[in-house]
Amino acid sequence: MQPPHKITTLLAVACLLTAGCAVSGAVPAQNGRRTPVTGIVHQPDEISTVSPTWIDGLRVVRDSSNDRSCAWSIAYPRVPGADSFTAALRRMAEDRRAEFLRQACDHSAELNLDFAFLVASGDVIGVRYTEWWLGGAGDGKSTTTRWYDGKTGQALPAVSLIDPDAFGKLAAGLGTALSRKQGFDSGALRSVMADDASRTRYLDDLAFTARGDLVVTFDESVVGVAPAGQLRAVLPASIARPLLSDFGRRVQRQVVEPERRLGLNGSVSPTPTLAPATEGTADCRQVKCVALTFDDGPGPYTQTLLAHLAKFHARATFFVVGQNVAISPDVVRQTAEAGHELGNHSWSHRDLTRLTAAQVRDDLRRTDEAIKKASEVSPRIVRPPYGAVNDVVREQTPHPLILWGVDTLDWKYRDSARVTRAAVSGAKPGAIILFHDIHPTTVAAIPRILHTLSGRGYHFVTVTQLRDEAAR
C-alpha cells in the first residue's frame, strides 16, 4: 500500500522560438473566503495557504536537472530561526530525489516537488508538499504535510496535530466523512489507523481550511481503490477541535486568526543592500553582445549574483519560478530595479508538455501575476522548464518562448572553473547563455566570466534587447 508518485520528461533544445497566443485569466469562484493575511481566496472546504513574505531572510532552495532523460526538480524553504525544520525538509526532498534516480531515470520520467506554506505565524509553521512522479515506477500525485513547533524547536509529522488519545474518535469521524466517497474501503482505513507506525506513514497530510475545519487527504490506493485517486475527508472545526493536540490547537488558531509575524528562537538574516543599478545599454548592431540568462531562482545566491553583475554594469535575464517569487518578492523587485529582465519559468518547474492546455495557461498566468505583483513589471518572455515544448505549449504560451544557444551544464557539473570555460568558449555575438543562479558554484564563476568576456569586447544585454535588435 505504497502511495504513488508523479514525474516528468524534459527537452533540451538550442534555439529561439516565438509564440503569440493570448491567455485569459481565470475568473475567481464565487463565495470564496479571503484571508486577512495574504489576500488569497479560499473556498469553504479548500486548504488554507499563505505566502509568508513577512519573514525576513526566507528563501527557496531549489535544485533541478536539465537532462531530458531524467527530469527532476526539488525545492524546500530555508526558514531563518528554524534550522531543524529546514534540515528535515531538505532531507525529505533529497531522499525523494535519490529514490527517483534509483528507480526512474531510464524511463523518461519526471519528479517535481512543489510546496506551499499552510501557516507561518506565532510559533508554528506548516508546509504542504505536492509530489508529481510521472513515468517509471510511479504515475500519480502524492501530498504530505510537515510541521514545526517553535516552542520545542522540533520538526513534526502530520499526526502531531492529533491528541494521541483521540485516534479512535478520529477514525470514526473519517469513516463517516469518507463513507459516501466512491471507491472508499473501510477495511483499509482500519488498517491505516491500527498503530502508530501505520498512522505516521499513511496519515501524513493533515491541514486546515480558513475557518478551522480539519482536512485529511489520503494518497491513491491508501483507503480506496486506485481509480478513485486521492480521497479527502473534511471534519468541521467544532468536531475537529476536541481531537487536536495542544500543538494542533495552536496551529488551528494561527490558521483562523494569524498574527502575521513569526516568533522563533534564532537569528533572522537582514535583507542585504544591493549594489547600484546597472547603467546604459549597448547597440548590438555595432558591438558584440551576449545575453546571460539565469534559471530557477530567485534563490539564496541571487543577491550575490546581482552584486557581481552591477560591478560590471551587466544586464541579464532571470527566468524565475513563480513559487520562488511568491516567497522572495523582495529579491525579484531588486532584480527589476537593477535593470535586469524578468522572464516566466513556470510556477514550480513542471514539464509543461505533460500538462493540459488549461493547466499550461493557468500555470503561466499564475507565474506572470506573481512577477507583476513583486516587481510591478509584466514579463514579456517565457522559458519552458527543461526546454520542453510541444504544440500545446506553443499555442497556450502568452509570450515568446526563449531557449538557449549555449548550455554551460552548470546544473550537471557543480564546478566553477568548468562553468567558466563553457561560457567563455561558447560565447559568440548574439549568443544566449544558460546558467542557473540556484547553484553557488555558478554564481562564483560569474565574476571571471564577466571579466574575460568584457575584456574581449562583449556587452551584456537582456534577451529581449538581443531579439529586438536582431529583428531590425
N, C-alpha and C positions, 0 to 999 in steps of 0.2 A: 504494500500500500504506500509506495513511494510517490510523493507528489511530482508531477511532470514539470517540465520547464520549456522555455522557448529560446529560439536563436535565429540568426540572420546571415545572409550572404554578403559578399562585397565585391566591388568592381573598381579597379584602379585603372583609369584612363588618362592619358596625357593629351589633353585637348581643351578647347574653349567652346562651349555650347551656348546657345541663346534660346530663350523661350519667352513668350509674351502673353501668356494666358492670364486673365483676370481671376481673382479669387474673391469669393464672397464670404463675409464674416458670418459666424453662427449667430442666430437670434437667441438671446437669453430666454431660458424657460421661465414660465410664469410661476408665481407663488414661491420663488426661491427665498432663501434666508441670507441676509448679508451680515457677515460677522463684523463687529466693531473694530477689530484689529487690522484686518487685511483687505477688506472690501471684496473678498471672494464670495461669490454667490453659491450657496449650498441648498440643494433640495432637502426636504424634510428628512429623508432616510439616507442622505449622502454622507459619507465620512467627511468630517471636518478637517481641513488642512490650512496651513498658514505659510507665509513667506516671511521668516523672521529677520527682516532687514535691520532690525534694531540691535542685533548682536554684532558689536564691533569685532572685526577680525574673522568673522565667519567666512569660510571659503569651501568650494567644492574641489575635492581631489579626484581627478579623472584619469583613467588610463584606457587606451584603446589600441586595437590593431588597425592596420590599413591594408591587410592582406586579404584578397578576395577568397582564398581557400579556407580562411579561419577568421571569421569576423566576430569581434567581441568588443564590448565597451562596458566598463565598470566604473562606478563612482561612489563616493561616500563623503559626507560633510566633515570638515575639521572644525570642531566646536571649541573655542578657547575656554579653558577652565573645566573641560570635561574630557580629559585625556583618556581615561579608561573607556569612555563611550566611543570616542574616535577610534581607539585601538580595536575595540570589539567590532565596529562596523568595517574597519579595514580588513580584519581577519575574515569576516564573513564574505566580503566582496572578493578577496583574493582566493579564498577556498573555492568559491563558485567558479572563478576563472580557471583554477587548477583542475577542477573536476571536468570542466568543459574541454580544456586542452587534452585531457586524457581520453575523453570519450568521443568527441565530435569533430575534431579539426579536419578529418579526411572526408567529411560528409557534407560539404558546402553548407555549413550550419552557421547560426548566429546566436550569440549570447548578448543580452542587453539588460543591465541592471539600472533601473530608474528609481529614484526615491523622492518622497515628499515629506515635509515636516507635518506632523499631526498637532503638535503643541510644542512651544518653546518659551515658557514663561514661568514665573515663580521659581520653583526649584525642580521642575520636571521637564524632560524633553522626550518626545516620541517621534520616531521616524518609521515610515512605511515603505518597504521595498516592493517594487513590481519587477519580476524577472520574466523575461521572454527567452525561451530556449527553443529555437526553431531548427528542425532537422536533426540528424544523428539519432541519439537515443531519446530525445525529447521532442515534443511538439505541442507545447502549451504555455499557459500563463500560470505563474505562481506568485503569491503575495505573502509577505511576512512583516510583522512589526517588532521593533526593538525599542527599549525604553531606558531612560536614565533617571536615577533618583539623586538629585543634588544634595540631599541631606546625608546620604551614606557614601556618595561617590561611586555607586555601583551601576554597571550596565546590566539590564534585566531583560528576561524573555517576556513574551506577551502574557503568559499565565500569572505573572507577578501582579497583574491588575485584580486578580480574584482572590478572595479570602480562602485559605486552604480548607476551611470547614464548609465552604459553600459550593463545592463542585457537584455534590448530589443535586442541589436545587438548580444549579446552572444547567446540568444535563437535562433535567425535566423541562426547563424553560426552552432550551434549544430544541428538544424533541417536539414540543408544541409548535414552536415557530417554524420548524422545518417540515412538519407533517404534511403540509399541502404542497410542498415543492416536488415537482416531477423528478423521479429518479432517486429520491431520498431513501436511504437504507438505515432503519433504526438500529439494526444489529451492529452496523459499522460504527454508529455514533456511540453505542455502549462500549465497543472496543477502544475507541479513542479516549473515552472518559474513564477507563478502567483503572489506570495507575498513573503515577507521577511521570514516568518516562514517556508513556504514550501521549499524555496531555501536553507535555513540553514540546514533543516532536510535532504533533498534528494540530494542537490548539494554539497556533502560532501567529494568528492575525486577529488581534482584538483592537478595536478603536471606538471612537465616539462620534455621534452626529453633533451638530452645533447646539442642539437642545439637550444633549447629555444622554441620548439613547446609546446603548451598547451594541456595537456591530461586530459580529463574529463571522469571519469568512473562512471557509474550508476549501482547500485546493481540490481540483478534479480528482475523482476516484477515492477521496478520503471518507466521505459519509454518503456517497451516492455512486451511481453508475457513471462511467466515463462520459457518455454523450450529454449528461446533464451539465457538465462543466463545473465551474466553481459554484458552491451553494453558500448562501448568506442568510444569517438569522439576525433580526433586529429586536432587541429587548428594550421596551420603553424605560426611560430613566428611573421611574418610580419602582419598577421591578428590578432593574439592574443595581441600583444603589446598595441595597442590603447584601448583595453578593460580592461587593468590591472590598478589596483590602484597603488599609489606610492609604497606601500609595495609590491605589486605583481611584479612591475618592478625591485625592489631591489632583490627579490627572483630570478627572471628570470636571472638577471645579475650574481648573485652568482652561479647559476647552470651552466651557459655557461662559465664564466670565474672566477672560485672560487679562493679566496685568500689563502686558506689553513691555515687560522687562524680564531679564533672566538673572537671577541671583545665585551664582555658583561660586564656590571657592576656586581660586586660581586667577592668574593674571589674564587680562584682556589686551590683545595687541591693538595699539592705536593705528589708525589709518595713516600710512606714510605720506609725506608730501612729495608730489611728483616734480620732476624737472620741468623747466619751461616748455611751452608748446612748441611744436615744430614751426619752421619758417619757410615760406616760399614754396614754389613748385617749379619743376623743370619743363622745358619744351622738348618732348620726346621725339619730335621730328628733327631736332637739331642735335640732341645729345643722346648718349646711351642711357637707357632706363631699364630697370628691372622692378618687378613687384614682389616684395616679400610678403608671404601670406602665412598666417598662424591659425591653426585649427584647434577646436575642442575646449577653448577657455571660456570665460576667464578662470584662471586657477591661482594657486598660491604664488606663482613666479611671474605673473603677468605684469605687476607693477615694477619689478626689477627690469623686465624687458622694456617697458615704456621709458624707463630712465636711460637705458642703453641707446634706444632709438633717438631720444631727444638730444643726446650728446653729439649725434651726427646729423641732426636736423633731417632725419629719415622718416618718411611716411610709410606706413604699412597697412595691410588689410587684415582684419581679425574676423574670422568666421566663427562666431560664438554659438554656444549651445544654450538654448533657452532656459533649461533648468539651472545652469550656472549663472545666467544673467539674473534670474529671479533671486538667487542667493547673494550675489555680489553686484548689485546695481551701481554701487559707488565706483567700482573699477571700470565698468562699462562707460559710465559718464566721463570718467577721467580719460579713457581711451579716445572718446569722441572729441573731448575738449583739446586733446593734444594734437588734433589734426588727422587722426587715423580713420580709416574707413571701417564700418561695421557691416558684416555680411551674415546672413542666416545660415546656420549649420544644423538645423532641426532642433527639436525640443530636447531629446535625450539620446541622440546619435543612433536612432533606429535606421535600418536599411529601408529606405523609402520604397524600394521596388517590391517589398513584401507587404506593403500596405494597400488598402483600397484607395480609390480616388478620393473619397470623402475623408479618409484618415490622413492622406497626404495634405489635402487642403487645410484640415484642422491643425495638423502638426506645424506647418509653416506659418499659418495665420497666428497661432498662439506664440510662436517664437518672434515673429515680427512685432507683435503687440508688446512683448516683454522688452525688446530692444528699444522700441519707441518710448515706452514708459521710463526706462532707465536713463536714456540719453537725449530724448527729445529729437532723435534723428530716425527717420524711416529707412530701413535697409533697402538697397537697390539691387542686390545680388544674392544668390544662393549657391552654396557648395553642398551637394548631397553627400552625406556620410559614405565613406568608402569609395566615393566617386560613382556610386551605383545609380544608373539612370535607365529608365525604360520609357515607353510611350506614355504610360500613365503619369509618371513623374514629370515628363516634359509638358504634358497638357495641363497639369494641375499646379505647376510652379508659377507664382506670380511675377517672378523676376528672371533675368538671365541666369542660366546655370553656368557656374565657373568651375573648371577643373584645374589642371596644372600642367606644366611642361617639364619641371624638374622636381623629382621626389628625392629629398635628402635621406630618406629611410631613417629619420631620427626616431620614428616610432618603433623601429626594429632594433637599431643599434644605439644604445644609450652611451654614446662616446662623442664628446665634444669635438675632438680632433677629426674624427671621421665625418661628422656633420659639416664641419668647416670645409673639408676637402670636397665633399659632394656639392655644396652650394657654390663654392668658388669655381670649380671645374665645370659645373653645369650652367653657369651664368652666361647668357647671351643677350644682346639687345632685344627687349620685348619679352623676356622670359618671365614666367610666373613660377615662383619657387615655393615649394610646400614645406612648412615646418609645423610643429605642434608646441605651443607655449606651455603645455602641461608638464613638460619634462625639464628638469633643472639643467640637464646636460645640453639641451638645445639652447636655452637662454644663456648659458655660459659661453656658448660658441658665437653668439651674435656680435659682440664687440670686434672679434677678429675678422668675421665676415664683412662687417661694415667697413672696417679699416682697409682691408685688402681690396674690396671692390671699389670703394671710393677712390683709392689710390690708382685704380685702373680707369678712372673716369666715369664710373657708373653713378647714376642718380636713382634714388629710391622713391617710388611713387606708388599710388594706390592702383588696384586692379581697374577701377572704373576710369581713372585718368589714362591708363595704358590702352584700354579698349576704345575710349572716345577718340584719342589721338590717332590710333591705328585706323579708325573708320573714316577719318577725314580725307 
